């Protein structure tokens, strides 16, 4: 996983990641499927970096520093992550909310 600088808990990040995909071109020559398979799908998810200490990257979509509550998160296998860009460093109260 490449990173612009190491993210810390609560930093706002953009994570680029790859996913498995189903390719359905119908009855086509094999070369059409080969071409389609060479273009892997890449996705980007942005949010608050929430380290879990395991083999997954967790990105929290929304958070309330006032009460320490979060809603919605994206869990991405760490092996699928190709890039992490820190967009902004978290304030202390944001880091505390995610502790």
N, C-alpha and C positions, 0 to 999 in steps of 0.2 A: 504494500500500500504506500503510495507516494503521498507526501504531505508538504504543503507550503511551509508550515511550521507546526510543531506538534500541538494538537488541540488539547485544551483543558476543559474540565467539566463546566458546562454552561456556555461555552463559546458558541457563537453562531457560525455554522459551517455549511459548506456545500460538499456533498459526497457524490462522487461519480462511481457507478457500479454496473456490472454486467449481470445479465440474467439468462436463464435457459429460455428457449423459445420454440414454439411449434411453427414449422414452415409448411404451408399448404398451398402449393401452386397448381394443384390439379395434375392431370396427366401431361407431364412435360418431359423433355429430354433430361437425362441425368445432369448435364452441364448446367441447366437452369437451377437445379437444387444446389449444386456445388457453389455456384455464384452467390446464391441467396445465403448459404451457410457461411460464406467468407465475410459477411457484413454483420458482425454480432451487434445485438441491440445494446445500447448504452443508455443508462438512465441517470438522472441527477435528482437528488433530494436535498433540501435545505432545512435547517432547523437547529435546535440546541443539542450540542454534543453531550451525551449521557453515557459515560463508560460503564460497562457491565462486568468487566473482568473475565469475560468468557470469549467464545469464538464468534461473537456477533457484535455489530455496531448498532447502537440504538440512538435514533435521532428523534427528539421530542418536538412535536409540532407547535404546541402552545403551552405556556406556563404562567402561573401566578406567583411571583416572588413573595407577595404579601402573606399567602397562606401555605405555600409549598406544594400546591396542587398542579398536576399536569393533565393534559388531555391529548389523546392521539399520539402515537409514536410509530416510527418505521424501524423494523428490525431487519438488518441486512447481514448475511453471512460475511464475516471478515475476509474470506478468500475471494469474494466477488467484488470487493472494493478496489478500484484502480487509482483513485485520487481523492484526497481530502484537502479542501482549501478553507482556511480560517478566514471568515468574512469580518468577524468582529470579536474582540475579547469580552468576556463576561465580567460584569460588575460583581463585587463580593456578595451582594444580596441574591443575585441569580445563582451563583455557585452554592451558596448556603441552601437555597430552595431545592436544589437538586442533590443535596447531601444525603 
